[in-house]
Amino acid sequence: MKARKRAEFVPAKPHAKLTTGEVIRMLRELKGWTQAELARRSGINATNISLLENGKVEIGKKRVEQLAKAFDVHPAIIMFPEYEGKEIQRVA
C-alpha cells in the first residue's frame, strides 16, 4: 500500500446550509407527517416541535435522540445537517 502525503488529505466541507430546525421540518415532511404525528412518535409535544423547527429553542441531546429514533436516522443527521445532506435525501 502506498503511503499518502499529508497534503493529499482534504478536510470535509459542508454539503448544505441547513439549520437543525430545517432538517427536522424536512424529515417530517418527507415522511408525510404533521407536527402532531411527529409529536406522537417522538414523545415531544407539538408546541415544542414547532419551536424546534422555527429555531426558537435549543434542541438538546435528549430531544435529538427522541427525534432520531422517531425518524429512524442517526442523531448526527439532525445535529450536523451540513455534513449529512445525502443521508437526509436517503430518508425520502
HTML snippet that shows the backbone in 3Dmol.js (N, CA, C, O; Angstrom):
<script src="https://3Dmol.org/build/3Dmol-min.js"></script>
<div id="view" style="width:600px;height:400px;position:relative"></div>
<script>
const pdb = `
ATOM      1  N   MET A   1       0.840  -1.172   0.000  1.00  0.00           N
ATOM      2  CA  MET A   1       0.000   0.000   0.000  1.00  0.00           C
ATOM      3  C   MET A   1       0.887   1.238   0.000  1.00  0.00           C
ATOM      4  O   MET A   1       1.841   1.325   0.774  1.00  0.00           O
ATOM      5  N   LYS A   2       0.581   2.169  -0.844  1.00  0.00           N
ATOM      6  CA  LYS A   2       1.359   3.388  -0.982  1.00  0.00           C
ATOM      7  C   LYS A   2       1.015   4.375   0.133  1.00  0.00           C
ATOM      8  O   LYS A   2      -0.156   4.625   0.419  1.00  0.00           O
ATOM      9  N   ALA A   3       2.046   4.926   0.750  1.00  0.00           N
ATOM     10  CA  ALA A   3       1.821   5.920   1.797  1.00  0.00           C
ATOM     11  C   ALA A   3       1.358   7.229   1.164  1.00  0.00           C
ATOM     12  O   ALA A   3       1.873   7.638   0.122  1.00  0.00           O
ATOM     13  N   ARG A   4       0.395   7.877   1.791  1.00  0.00           N
ATOM     14  CA  ARG A   4      -0.112   9.157   1.290  1.00  0.00           C
ATOM     15  C   ARG A   4       0.589  10.304   1.994  1.00  0.00           C
ATOM     16  O   ARG A   4       0.926  10.221   3.175  1.00  0.00           O
ATOM     17  N   LYS A   5       0.794  11.338   1.271  1.00  0.00           N
ATOM     18  CA  LYS A   5       1.373  12.545   1.856  1.00  0.00           C
ATOM     19  C   LYS A   5       0.273  13.306   2.580  1.00  0.00           C
ATOM     20  O   LYS A   5      -0.892  13.272   2.183  1.00  0.00           O
ATOM     21  N   ARG A   6       0.652  13.976   3.621  1.00  0.00           N
ATOM     22  CA  ARG A   6      -0.306  14.741   4.417  1.00  0.00           C
ATOM     23  C   ARG A   6      -1.078  15.744   3.559  1.00  0.00           C
ATOM     24  O   ARG A   6      -2.266  15.958   3.801  1.00  0.00           O
ATOM     25  N   ALA A   7      -0.457  16.345   2.593  1.00  0.00           N
ATOM     26  CA  ALA A   7      -1.097  17.352   1.752  1.00  0.00           C
ATOM     27  C   ALA A   7      -2.194  16.770   0.861  1.00  0.00           C
ATOM     28  O   ALA A   7      -2.991  17.527   0.308  1.00  0.00           O
ATOM     29  N   GLU A   8      -2.256  15.455   0.707  1.00  0.00           N
ATOM     30  CA  GLU A   8      -3.260  14.831  -0.145  1.00  0.00           C
ATOM     31  C   GLU A   8      -4.631  14.745   0.537  1.00  0.00           C
ATOM     32  O   GLU A   8      -5.637  14.527  -0.139  1.00  0.00           O
ATOM     33  N   PHE A   9      -4.686  14.910   1.837  1.00  0.00           N
ATOM     34  CA  PHE A   9      -5.942  14.817   2.557  1.00  0.00           C
ATOM     35  C   PHE A   9      -6.614  16.181   2.607  1.00  0.00           C
ATOM     36  O   PHE A   9      -5.990  17.189   2.939  1.00  0.00           O
ATOM     37  N   VAL A  10      -7.885  16.191   2.274  1.00  0.00           N
ATOM     38  CA  VAL A  10      -8.647  17.432   2.240  1.00  0.00           C
ATOM     39  C   VAL A  10      -9.711  17.361   3.333  1.00  0.00           C
ATOM     40  O   VAL A  10     -10.407  16.352   3.447  1.00  0.00           O
ATOM     41  N   PRO A  11      -9.848  18.419   4.140  1.00  0.00           N
ATOM     42  CA  PRO A  11     -10.866  18.389   5.184  1.00  0.00           C
ATOM     43  C   PRO A  11     -12.276  18.361   4.590  1.00  0.00           C
ATOM     44  O   PRO A  11     -12.505  18.836   3.478  1.00  0.00           O
ATOM     45  N   ALA A  12     -13.212  17.795   5.353  1.00  0.00           N
ATOM     46  CA  ALA A  12     -14.605  17.725   4.915  1.00  0.00           C
ATOM     47  C   ALA A  12     -15.167  19.126   4.747  1.00  0.00           C
ATOM     48  O   ALA A  12     -14.814  20.045   5.486  1.00  0.00           O
ATOM     49  N   LYS A  13     -16.037  19.275   3.774  1.00  0.00           N
ATOM     50  CA  LYS A  13     -16.695  20.557   3.529  1.00  0.00           C
ATOM     51  C   LYS A  13     -18.195  20.362   3.663  1.00  0.00           C
ATOM     52  O   LYS A  13     -18.719  19.289   3.364  1.00  0.00           O
ATOM     53  N   PRO A  14     -18.873  21.391   4.109  1.00  0.00           N
ATOM     54  CA  PRO A  14     -20.333  21.282   4.219  1.00  0.00           C
ATOM     55  C   PRO A  14     -20.970  21.047   2.858  1.00  0.00           C
ATOM     56  O   PRO A  14     -20.494  21.549   1.840  1.00  0.00           O
ATOM     57  N   HIS A  15     -22.066  20.267   2.852  1.00  0.00           N
ATOM     58  CA  HIS A  15     -22.793  19.981   1.625  1.00  0.00           C
ATOM     59  C   HIS A  15     -24.012  20.876   1.462  1.00  0.00           C
ATOM     60  O   HIS A  15     -24.465  21.109   0.341  1.00  0.00           O
ATOM     61  N   ALA A  16     -24.540  21.371   2.553  1.00  0.00           N
ATOM     62  CA  ALA A  16     -25.760  22.167   2.503  1.00  0.00           C
ATOM     63  C   ALA A  16     -25.750  23.165   3.655  1.00  0.00           C
ATOM     64  O   ALA A  16     -25.079  22.962   4.667  1.00  0.00           O
ATOM     65  N   LYS A  17     -26.492  24.228   3.486  1.00  0.00           N
ATOM     66  CA  LYS A  17     -26.609  25.232   4.537  1.00  0.00           C
ATOM     67  C   LYS A  17     -28.007  25.113   5.141  1.00  0.00           C
ATOM     68  O   LYS A  17     -28.916  25.855   4.770  1.00  0.00           O
ATOM     69  N   LEU A  18     -28.169  24.189   6.060  1.00  0.00           N
ATOM     70  CA  LEU A  18     -29.450  23.964   6.713  1.00  0.00           C
ATOM     71  C   LEU A  18     -29.300  24.115   8.215  1.00  0.00           C
ATOM     72  O   LEU A  18     -28.250  23.804   8.779  1.00  0.00           O
ATOM     73  N   THR A  19     -30.345  24.589   8.853  1.00  0.00           N
ATOM     74  CA  THR A  19     -30.367  24.620  10.309  1.00  0.00           C
ATOM     75  C   THR A  19     -30.935  23.291  10.813  1.00  0.00           C
ATOM     76  O   THR A  19     -31.528  22.526  10.053  1.00  0.00           O
ATOM     77  N   THR A  20     -30.746  23.040  12.076  1.00  0.00           N
ATOM     78  CA  THR A  20     -31.316  21.833  12.678  1.00  0.00           C
ATOM     79  C   THR A  20     -32.833  21.848  12.544  1.00  0.00           C
ATOM     80  O   THR A  20     -33.441  20.819  12.250  1.00  0.00           O
ATOM     81  N   GLY A  21     -33.447  23.003  12.757  1.00  0.00           N
ATOM     82  CA  GLY A  21     -34.902  23.116  12.616  1.00  0.00           C
ATOM     83  C   GLY A  21     -35.375  22.809  11.213  1.00  0.00           C
ATOM     84  O   GLY A  21     -36.399  22.150  11.030  1.00  0.00           O
ATOM     85  N   GLU A  22     -34.639  23.280  10.221  1.00  0.00           N
ATOM     86  CA  GLU A  22     -34.996  22.993   8.831  1.00  0.00           C
ATOM     87  C   GLU A  22     -34.904  21.497   8.533  1.00  0.00           C
ATOM     88  O   GLU A  22     -35.716  20.952   7.784  1.00  0.00           O
ATOM     89  N   VAL A  23     -33.920  20.850   9.119  1.00  0.00           N
ATOM     90  CA  VAL A  23     -33.777  19.399   8.921  1.00  0.00           C
ATOM     91  C   VAL A  23     -34.951  18.665   9.550  1.00  0.00           C
ATOM     92  O   VAL A  23     -35.498  17.736   8.955  1.00  0.00           O
ATOM     93  N   ILE A  24     -35.334  19.073  10.737  1.00  0.00           N
ATOM     94  CA  ILE A  24     -36.468  18.426  11.406  1.00  0.00           C
ATOM     95  C   ILE A  24     -37.720  18.575  10.539  1.00  0.00           C
ATOM     96  O   ILE A  24     -38.438  17.603  10.305  1.00  0.00           O
ATOM     97  N   ARG A  25     -37.972  19.784  10.069  1.00  0.00           N
ATOM     98  CA  ARG A  25     -39.138  20.019   9.209  1.00  0.00           C
ATOM     99  C   ARG A  25     -39.044  19.195   7.915  1.00  0.00           C
ATOM    100  O   ARG A  25     -40.026  18.590   7.485  1.00  0.00           O
ATOM    101  N   MET A  26     -37.865  19.178   7.310  1.00  0.00           N
ATOM    102  CA  MET A  26     -37.682  18.444   6.068  1.00  0.00           C
ATOM    103  C   MET A  26     -37.927  16.949   6.266  1.00  0.00           C
ATOM    104  O   MET A  26     -38.635  16.324   5.476  1.00  0.00           O
ATOM    105  N   LEU A  27     -37.349  16.381   7.308  1.00  0.00           N
ATOM    106  CA  LEU A  27     -37.546  14.960   7.584  1.00  0.00           C
ATOM    107  C   LEU A  27     -39.017  14.663   7.848  1.00  0.00           C
ATOM    108  O   LEU A  27     -39.554  13.664   7.370  1.00  0.00           O
ATOM    109  N   ARG A  28     -39.655  15.530   8.606  1.00  0.00           N
ATOM    110  CA  ARG A  28     -41.079  15.340   8.924  1.00  0.00           C
ATOM    111  C   ARG A  28     -41.918  15.380   7.650  1.00  0.00           C
ATOM    112  O   ARG A  28     -42.790  14.535   7.449  1.00  0.00           O
ATOM    113  N   GLU A  29     -41.654  16.355   6.798  1.00  0.00           N
ATOM    114  CA  GLU A  29     -42.423  16.479   5.566  1.00  0.00           C
ATOM    115  C   GLU A  29     -42.131  15.331   4.593  1.00  0.00           C
ATOM    116  O   GLU A  29     -43.029  14.871   3.889  1.00  0.00           O
ATOM    117  N   LEU A  30     -40.876  14.871   4.556  1.00  0.00           N
ATOM    118  CA  LEU A  30     -40.546  13.723   3.708  1.00  0.00           C
ATOM    119  C   LEU A  30     -41.308  12.472   4.142  1.00  0.00           C
ATOM    120  O   LEU A  30     -41.660  11.630   3.316  1.00  0.00           O
ATOM    121  N   LYS A  31     -41.554  12.365   5.432  1.00  0.00           N
ATOM    122  CA  LYS A  31     -42.317  11.224   5.949  1.00  0.00           C
ATOM    123  C   LYS A  31     -43.822  11.422   5.756  1.00  0.00           C
ATOM    124  O   LYS A  31     -44.603  10.482   5.903  1.00  0.00           O
ATOM    125  N   GLY A  32     -44.223  12.665   5.422  1.00  0.00           N
ATOM    126  CA  GLY A  32     -45.646  12.958   5.272  1.00  0.00           C
ATOM    127  C   GLY A  32     -46.365  13.129   6.595  1.00  0.00           C
ATOM    128  O   GLY A  32     -47.577  12.932   6.676  1.00  0.00           O
ATOM    129  N   TRP A  33     -45.626  13.495   7.633  1.00  0.00           N
ATOM    130  CA  TRP A  33     -46.189  13.627   8.972  1.00  0.00           C
ATOM    131  C   TRP A  33     -46.526  15.079   9.290  1.00  0.00           C
ATOM    132  O   TRP A  33     -45.864  16.001   8.813  1.00  0.00           O
ATOM    133  N   THR A  34     -47.552  15.267  10.093  1.00  0.00           N
ATOM    134  CA  THR A  34     -47.845  16.571  10.675  1.00  0.00           C
ATOM    135  C   THR A  34     -46.973  16.726  11.919  1.00  0.00           C
ATOM    136  O   THR A  34     -46.325  15.779  12.364  1.00  0.00           O
ATOM    137  N   GLN A  35     -46.972  17.931  12.465  1.00  0.00           N
ATOM    138  CA  GLN A  35     -46.248  18.130  13.725  1.00  0.00           C
ATOM    139  C   GLN A  35     -46.869  17.275  14.824  1.00  0.00           C
ATOM    140  O   GLN A  35     -46.158  16.756  15.685  1.00  0.00           O
ATOM    141  N   ALA A  36     -48.178  17.129  14.799  1.00  0.00           N
ATOM    142  CA  ALA A  36     -48.858  16.301  15.798  1.00  0.00           C
ATOM    143  C   ALA A  36     -48.419  14.837  15.679  1.00  0.00           C
ATOM    144  O   ALA A  36     -48.221  14.164  16.691  1.00  0.00           O
ATOM    145  N   GLU A  37     -48.268  14.348  14.448  1.00  0.00           N
ATOM    146  CA  GLU A  37     -47.818  12.968  14.248  1.00  0.00           C
ATOM    147  C   GLU A  37     -46.388  12.780  14.748  1.00  0.00           C
ATOM    148  O   GLU A  37     -46.079  11.786  15.405  1.00  0.00           O
ATOM    149  N   LEU A  38     -45.518  13.740  14.432  1.00  0.00           N
ATOM    150  CA  LEU A  38     -44.141  13.656  14.931  1.00  0.00           C
ATOM    151  C   LEU A  38     -44.122  13.718  16.448  1.00  0.00           C
ATOM    152  O   LEU A  38     -43.338  13.018  17.090  1.00  0.00           O
ATOM    153  N   ALA A  39     -44.971  14.541  17.019  1.00  0.00           N
ATOM    154  CA  ALA A  39     -45.065  14.626  18.481  1.00  0.00           C
ATOM    155  C   ALA A  39     -45.441  13.263  19.073  1.00  0.00           C
ATOM    156  O   ALA A  39     -44.846  12.816  20.054  1.00  0.00           O
ATOM    157  N   ARG A  40     -46.420  12.622  18.472  1.00  0.00           N
ATOM    158  CA  ARG A  40     -46.862  11.309  18.952  1.00  0.00           C
ATOM    159  C   ARG A  40     -45.735  10.284  18.849  1.00  0.00           C
ATOM    160  O   ARG A  40     -45.531   9.491  19.768  1.00  0.00           O
ATOM    161  N   ARG A  41     -45.012  10.298  17.747  1.00  0.00           N
ATOM    162  CA  ARG A  41     -43.964   9.308  17.508  1.00  0.00           C
ATOM    163  C   ARG A  41     -42.696   9.563  18.325  1.00  0.00           C
ATOM    164  O   ARG A  41     -41.959   8.629  18.641  1.00  0.00           O
ATOM    165  N   SER A  42     -42.444  10.832  18.666  1.00  0.00           N
ATOM    166  CA  SER A  42     -41.195  11.178  19.356  1.00  0.00           C
ATOM    167  C   SER A  42     -41.358  11.386  20.861  1.00  0.00           C
ATOM    168  O   SER A  42     -40.387  11.296  21.612  1.00  0.00           O
ATOM    169  N   GLY A  43     -42.581  11.664  21.297  1.00  0.00           N
ATOM    170  CA  GLY A  43     -42.784  11.978  22.712  1.00  0.00           C
ATOM    171  C   GLY A  43     -42.469  13.431  23.044  1.00  0.00           C
ATOM    172  O   GLY A  43     -42.422  13.798  24.218  1.00  0.00           O
ATOM    173  N   ILE A  44     -42.255  14.256  22.037  1.00  0.00           N
ATOM    174  CA  ILE A  44     -42.028  15.702  22.215  1.00  0.00           C
ATOM    175  C   ILE A  44     -43.322  16.390  21.808  1.00  0.00           C
ATOM    176  O   ILE A  44     -43.846  16.121  20.726  1.00  0.00           O
ATOM    177  N   ASN A  45     -43.851  17.276  22.653  1.00  0.00           N
ATOM    178  CA  ASN A  45     -45.150  17.845  22.313  1.00  0.00           C
ATOM    179  C   ASN A  45     -45.084  18.722  21.064  1.00  0.00           C
ATOM    180  O   ASN A  45     -44.026  19.243  20.711  1.00  0.00           O
ATOM    181  N   ALA A  46     -46.228  18.875  20.405  1.00  0.00           N
ATOM    182  CA  ALA A  46     -46.305  19.566  19.114  1.00  0.00           C
ATOM    183  C   ALA A  46     -45.848  21.022  19.212  1.00  0.00           C
ATOM    184  O   ALA A  46     -45.265  21.545  18.262  1.00  0.00           O
ATOM    185  N   THR A  47     -46.098  21.674  20.324  1.00  0.00           N
ATOM    186  CA  THR A  47     -45.638  23.060  20.503  1.00  0.00           C
ATOM    187  C   THR A  47     -44.122  23.110  20.444  1.00  0.00           C
ATOM    188  O   THR A  47     -43.550  23.985  19.794  1.00  0.00           O
ATOM    189  N   ASN A  48     -43.469  22.173  21.123  1.00  0.00           N
ATOM    190  CA  ASN A  48     -42.002  22.138  21.096  1.00  0.00           C
ATOM    191  C   ASN A  48     -41.463  21.739  19.723  1.00  0.00           C
ATOM    192  O   ASN A  48     -40.395  22.203  19.324  1.00  0.00           O
ATOM    193  N   ILE A  49     -42.184  20.889  19.000  1.00  0.00           N
ATOM    194  CA  ILE A  49     -41.782  20.556  17.629  1.00  0.00           C
ATOM    195  C   ILE A  49     -41.767  21.836  16.800  1.00  0.00           C
ATOM    196  O   ILE A  49     -40.814  22.096  16.067  1.00  0.00           O
ATOM    197  N   SER A  50     -42.815  22.623  16.918  1.00  0.00           N
ATOM    198  CA  SER A  50     -42.892  23.889  16.186  1.00  0.00           C
ATOM    199  C   SER A  50     -41.753  24.830  16.574  1.00  0.00           C
ATOM    200  O   SER A  50     -41.126  25.443  15.710  1.00  0.00           O
ATOM    201  N   LEU A  51     -41.495  24.940  17.860  1.00  0.00           N
ATOM    202  CA  LEU A  51     -40.410  25.808  18.332  1.00  0.00           C
ATOM    203  C   LEU A  51     -39.055  25.327  17.810  1.00  0.00           C
ATOM    204  O   LEU A  51     -38.210  26.139  17.437  1.00  0.00           O
ATOM    205  N   LEU A  52     -38.851  24.020  17.783  1.00  0.00           N
ATOM    206  CA  LEU A  52     -37.600  23.461  17.251  1.00  0.00           C
ATOM    207  C   LEU A  52     -37.465  23.752  15.760  1.00  0.00           C
ATOM    208  O   LEU A  52     -36.410  24.187  15.299  1.00  0.00           O
ATOM    209  N   GLU A  53     -38.530  23.513  15.016  1.00  0.00           N
ATOM    210  CA  GLU A  53     -38.489  23.730  13.571  1.00  0.00           C
ATOM    211  C   GLU A  53     -38.228  25.196  13.214  1.00  0.00           C
ATOM    212  O   GLU A  53     -37.631  25.499  12.181  1.00  0.00           O
ATOM    213  N   ASN A  54     -38.678  26.081  14.071  1.00  0.00           N
ATOM    214  CA  ASN A  54     -38.513  27.515  13.812  1.00  0.00           C
ATOM    215  C   ASN A  54     -37.307  28.122  14.509  1.00  0.00           C
ATOM    216  O   ASN A  54     -37.133  29.341  14.512  1.00  0.00           O
ATOM    217  N   GLY A  55     -36.473  27.272  15.102  1.00  0.00           N
ATOM    218  CA  GLY A  55     -35.243  27.741  15.729  1.00  0.00           C
ATOM    219  C   GLY A  55     -35.443  28.607  16.956  1.00  0.00           C
ATOM    220  O   GLY A  55     -34.594  29.440  17.275  1.00  0.00           O
ATOM    221  N   LYS A  56     -36.554  28.419  17.643  1.00  0.00           N
ATOM    222  CA  LYS A  56     -36.868  29.238  18.826  1.00  0.00           C
ATOM    223  C   LYS A  56     -36.327  28.646  20.120  1.00  0.00           C
ATOM    224  O   LYS A  56     -36.220  29.346  21.127  1.00  0.00           O
ATOM    225  N   VAL A  57     -35.981  27.350  20.098  1.00  0.00           N
ATOM    226  CA  VAL A  57     -35.399  26.694  21.276  1.00  0.00           C
ATOM    227  C   VAL A  57     -34.231  25.821  20.839  1.00  0.00           C
ATOM    228  O   VAL A  57     -34.169  25.360  19.699  1.00  0.00           O
ATOM    229  N   GLU A  58     -33.315  25.609  21.763  1.00  0.00           N
ATOM    230  CA  GLU A  58     -32.187  24.711  21.506  1.00  0.00           C
ATOM    231  C   GLU A  58     -32.686  23.275  21.575  1.00  0.00           C
ATOM    232  O   GLU A  58     -33.609  22.964  22.328  1.00  0.00           O
ATOM    233  N   ILE A  59     -32.077  22.415  20.794  1.00  0.00           N
ATOM    234  CA  ILE A  59     -32.595  21.054  20.677  1.00  0.00           C
ATOM    235  C   ILE A  59     -32.207  20.162  21.850  1.00  0.00           C
ATOM    236  O   ILE A  59     -33.073  19.474  22.389  1.00  0.00           O
ATOM    237  N   GLY A  60     -30.975  20.143  22.258  1.00  0.00           N
ATOM    238  CA  GLY A  60     -30.541  19.301  23.370  1.00  0.00           C
ATOM    239  C   GLY A  60     -30.410  17.838  22.989  1.00  0.00           C
ATOM    240  O   GLY A  60     -31.036  17.365  22.040  1.00  0.00           O
ATOM    241  N   LYS A  61     -29.593  17.137  23.739  1.00  0.00           N
ATOM    242  CA  LYS A  61     -29.265  15.735  23.440  1.00  0.00           C
ATOM    243  C   LYS A  61     -30.490  14.816  23.506  1.00  0.00           C
ATOM    244  O   LYS A  61     -30.683  13.982  22.621  1.00  0.00           O
ATOM    245  N   LYS A  62     -31.304  14.959  24.531  1.00  0.00           N
ATOM    246  CA  LYS A  62     -32.461  14.072  24.700  1.00  0.00           C
ATOM    247  C   LYS A  62     -33.424  14.218  23.524  1.00  0.00           C
ATOM    248  O   LYS A  62     -33.902  13.219  22.987  1.00  0.00           O
ATOM    249  N   ARG A  63     -33.711  15.451  23.123  1.00  0.00           N
ATOM    250  CA  ARG A  63     -34.629  15.665  22.002  1.00  0.00           C
ATOM    251  C   ARG A  63     -34.054  15.129  20.694  1.00  0.00           C
ATOM    252  O   ARG A  63     -34.776  14.558  19.877  1.00  0.00           O
ATOM    253  N   VAL A  64     -32.745  15.318  20.504  1.00  0.00           N
ATOM    254  CA  VAL A  64     -32.116  14.770  19.293  1.00  0.00           C
ATOM    255  C   VAL A  64     -32.317  13.267  19.245  1.00  0.00           C
ATOM    256  O   VAL A  64     -32.668  12.715  18.203  1.00  0.00           O
ATOM    257  N   GLU A  65     -32.094  12.606  20.371  1.00  0.00           N
ATOM    258  CA  GLU A  65     -32.249  11.153  20.417  1.00  0.00           C
ATOM    259  C   GLU A  65     -33.697  10.734  20.157  1.00  0.00           C
ATOM    260  O   GLU A  65     -33.945   9.758  19.450  1.00  0.00           O
ATOM    261  N   GLN A  66     -34.650  11.470  20.728  1.00  0.00           N
ATOM    262  CA  GLN A  66     -36.064  11.156  20.513  1.00  0.00           C
ATOM    263  C   GLN A  66     -36.443  11.308  19.038  1.00  0.00           C
ATOM    264  O   GLN A  66     -37.113  10.449  18.467  1.00  0.00           O
ATOM    265  N   LEU A  67     -36.007  12.403  18.437  1.00  0.00           N
ATOM    266  CA  LEU A  67     -36.337  12.650  17.033  1.00  0.00           C
ATOM    267  C   LEU A  67     -35.643  11.651  16.113  1.00  0.00           C
ATOM    268  O   LEU A  67     -36.249  11.151  15.165  1.00  0.00           O
ATOM    269  N   ALA A  68     -34.381  11.361  16.390  1.00  0.00           N
ATOM    270  CA  ALA A  68     -33.646  10.401  15.565  1.00  0.00           C
ATOM    271  C   ALA A  68     -34.330   9.035  15.599  1.00  0.00           C
ATOM    272  O   ALA A  68     -34.443   8.369  14.569  1.00  0.00           O
ATOM    273  N   LYS A  69     -34.781   8.625  16.765  1.00  0.00           N
ATOM    274  CA  LYS A  69     -35.476   7.352  16.887  1.00  0.00           C
ATOM    275  C   LYS A  69     -36.789   7.380  16.107  1.00  0.00           C
ATOM    276  O   LYS A  69     -37.118   6.421  15.409  1.00  0.00           O
ATOM    277  N   ALA A  70     -37.534   8.473  16.225  1.00  0.00           N
ATOM    278  CA  ALA A  70     -38.813   8.598  15.502  1.00  0.00           C
ATOM    279  C   ALA A  70     -38.594   8.549  13.991  1.00  0.00           C
ATOM    280  O   ALA A  70     -39.360   7.905  13.273  1.00  0.00           O
ATOM    281  N   PHE A  71     -37.553   9.228  13.508  1.00  0.00           N
ATOM    282  CA  PHE A  71     -37.265   9.265  12.070  1.00  0.00           C
ATOM    283  C   PHE A  71     -36.479   8.040  11.590  1.00  0.00           C
ATOM    284  O   PHE A  71     -36.345   7.818  10.386  1.00  0.00           O
ATOM    285  N   ASP A  72     -35.966   7.254  12.526  1.00  0.00           N
ATOM    286  CA  ASP A  72     -35.125   6.098  12.211  1.00  0.00           C
ATOM    287  C   ASP A  72     -33.873   6.527  11.449  1.00  0.00           C
ATOM    288  O   ASP A  72     -33.538   5.969  10.405  1.00  0.00           O
ATOM    289  N   VAL A  73     -33.186   7.543  12.004  1.00  0.00           N
ATOM    290  CA  VAL A  73     -31.934   8.037  11.434  1.00  0.00           C
ATOM    291  C   VAL A  73     -30.913   8.190  12.561  1.00  0.00           C
ATOM    292  O   VAL A  73     -31.264   8.175  13.740  1.00  0.00           O
ATOM    293  N   HIS A  74     -29.660   8.337  12.182  1.00  0.00           N
ATOM    294  CA  HIS A  74     -28.606   8.592  13.163  1.00  0.00           C
ATOM    295  C   HIS A  74     -28.755  10.021  13.680  1.00  0.00           C
ATOM    296  O   HIS A  74     -29.069  10.918  12.897  1.00  0.00           O
ATOM    297  N   PRO A  75     -28.539  10.261  14.980  1.00  0.00           N
ATOM    298  CA  PRO A  75     -28.668  11.618  15.531  1.00  0.00           C
ATOM    299  C   PRO A  75     -27.808  12.670  14.821  1.00  0.00           C
ATOM    300  O   PRO A  75     -28.170  13.846  14.793  1.00  0.00           O
ATOM    301  N   ALA A  76     -26.678  12.257  14.252  1.00  0.00           N
ATOM    302  CA  ALA A  76     -25.802  13.210  13.554  1.00  0.00           C
ATOM    303  C   ALA A  76     -26.507  13.863  12.371  1.00  0.00           C
ATOM    304  O   ALA A  76     -26.189  14.996  12.009  1.00  0.00           O
ATOM    305  N   ILE A  77     -27.451  13.166  11.772  1.00  0.00           N
ATOM    306  CA  ILE A  77     -28.184  13.736  10.641  1.00  0.00           C
ATOM    307  C   ILE A  77     -28.954  14.972  11.085  1.00  0.00           C
ATOM    308  O   ILE A  77     -29.079  15.935  10.328  1.00  0.00           O
ATOM    309  N   ILE A  78     -29.466  14.948  12.296  1.00  0.00           N
ATOM    310  CA  ILE A  78     -30.213  16.085  12.825  1.00  0.00           C
ATOM    311  C   ILE A  78     -29.264  17.157  13.356  1.00  0.00           C
ATOM    312  O   ILE A  78     -29.477  18.347  13.126  1.00  0.00           O
ATOM    313  N   MET A  79     -28.233  16.741  14.058  1.00  0.00           N
ATOM    314  CA  MET A  79     -27.321  17.698  14.691  1.00  0.00           C
ATOM    315  C   MET A  79     -26.367  18.383  13.719  1.00  0.00           C
ATOM    316  O   MET A  79     -26.022  19.550  13.909  1.00  0.00           O
ATOM    317  N   PHE A  80     -25.940  17.676  12.688  1.00  0.00           N
ATOM    318  CA  PHE A  80     -24.943  18.207  11.758  1.00  0.00           C
ATOM    319  C   PHE A  80     -25.436  18.123  10.326  1.00  0.00           C
ATOM    320  O   PHE A  80     -24.830  17.436   9.504  1.00  0.00           O
ATOM    321  N   PRO A  81     -26.530  18.814  10.015  1.00  0.00           N
ATOM    322  CA  PRO A  81     -27.143  18.675   8.690  1.00  0.00           C
ATOM    323  C   PRO A  81     -26.233  19.080   7.546  1.00  0.00           C
ATOM    324  O   PRO A  81     -26.362  18.555   6.440  1.00  0.00           O
ATOM    325  N   GLU A  82     -25.319  20.002   7.788  1.00  0.00           N
ATOM    326  CA  GLU A  82     -24.445  20.460   6.710  1.00  0.00           C
ATOM    327  C   GLU A  82     -23.515  19.364   6.212  1.00  0.00           C
ATOM    328  O   GLU A  82     -22.996  19.453   5.100  1.00  0.00           O
ATOM    329  N   TYR A  83     -23.297  18.332   7.021  1.00  0.00           N
ATOM    330  CA  TYR A  83     -22.423  17.232   6.620  1.00  0.00           C
ATOM    331  C   TYR A  83     -23.191  15.969   6.248  1.00  0.00           C
ATOM    332  O   TYR A  83     -22.590  14.994   5.797  1.00  0.00           O
ATOM    333  N   GLU A  84     -24.490  15.973   6.430  1.00  0.00           N
ATOM    334  CA  GLU A  84     -25.270  14.759   6.259  1.00  0.00           C
ATOM    335  C   GLU A  84     -26.351  14.884   5.181  1.00  0.00           C
ATOM    336  O   GLU A  84     -27.341  14.154   5.225  1.00  0.00           O
ATOM    337  N   GLY A  85     -26.186  15.779   4.231  1.00  0.00           N
ATOM    338  CA  GLY A  85     -27.190  16.012   3.202  1.00  0.00           C
ATOM    339  C   GLY A  85     -27.614  14.767   2.447  1.00  0.00           C
ATOM    340  O   GLY A  85     -28.803  14.587   2.183  1.00  0.00           O
ATOM    341  N   LYS A  86     -26.686  13.914   2.098  1.00  0.00           N
ATOM    342  CA  LYS A  86     -27.016  12.699   1.357  1.00  0.00           C
ATOM    343  C   LYS A  86     -27.869  11.759   2.192  1.00  0.00           C
ATOM    344  O   LYS A  86     -28.758  11.095   1.660  1.00  0.00           O
ATOM    345  N   GLU A  87     -27.615  11.694   3.482  1.00  0.00           N
ATOM    346  CA  GLU A  87     -28.417  10.827   4.351  1.00  0.00           C
ATOM    347  C   GLU A  87     -29.833  11.360   4.490  1.00  0.00           C
ATOM    348  O   GLU A  87     -30.782  10.581   4.580  1.00  0.00           O
ATOM    349  N   ILE A  88     -29.986  12.668   4.509  1.00  0.00           N
ATOM    350  CA  ILE A  88     -31.323  13.261   4.579  1.00  0.00           C
ATOM    351  C   ILE A  88     -32.103  12.887   3.330  1.00  0.00           C
ATOM    352  O   ILE A  88     -33.282  12.547   3.419  1.00  0.00           O
ATOM    353  N   GLN A  89     -31.466  12.943   2.170  1.00  0.00           N
ATOM    354  CA  GLN A  89     -32.137  12.581   0.922  1.00  0.00           C
ATOM    355  C   GLN A  89     -32.513  11.104   0.909  1.00  0.00           C
ATOM    356  O   GLN A  89     -33.535  10.739   0.326  1.00  0.00           O
ATOM    357  N   ARG A  90     -31.721  10.255   1.530  1.00  0.00           N
ATOM    358  CA  ARG A  90     -31.986   8.816   1.573  1.00  0.00           C
ATOM    359  C   ARG A  90     -33.305   8.512   2.282  1.00  0.00           C
ATOM    360  O   ARG A  90     -33.981   7.538   1.950  1.00  0.00           O
ATOM    361  N   VAL A  91     -33.667   9.341   3.253  1.00  0.00           N
ATOM    362  CA  VAL A  91     -34.870   9.130   4.037  1.00  0.00           C
ATOM    363  C   VAL A  91     -36.125   9.281   3.187  1.00  0.00           C
ATOM    364  O   VAL A  91     -37.150   8.664   3.475  1.00  0.00           O
ATOM    365  N   ALA A  92     -36.048  10.093   2.146  1.00  0.00           N
ATOM    366  CA  ALA A  92     -37.216  10.418   1.318  1.00  0.00           C
ATOM    367  C   ALA A  92     -37.893   9.198   0.736  1.00  0.00           C
ATOM    368  O   ALA A  92     -38.887   9.326   0.021  1.00  0.00           O
TER     369      ALA A  92
END
`;
const viewer = $3Dmol.createViewer("view");
viewer.addModel(pdb, "pdb");
viewer.setStyle({}, {cartoon: {color: "spectrum"}});
viewer.zoomTo();
viewer.render();
</script>
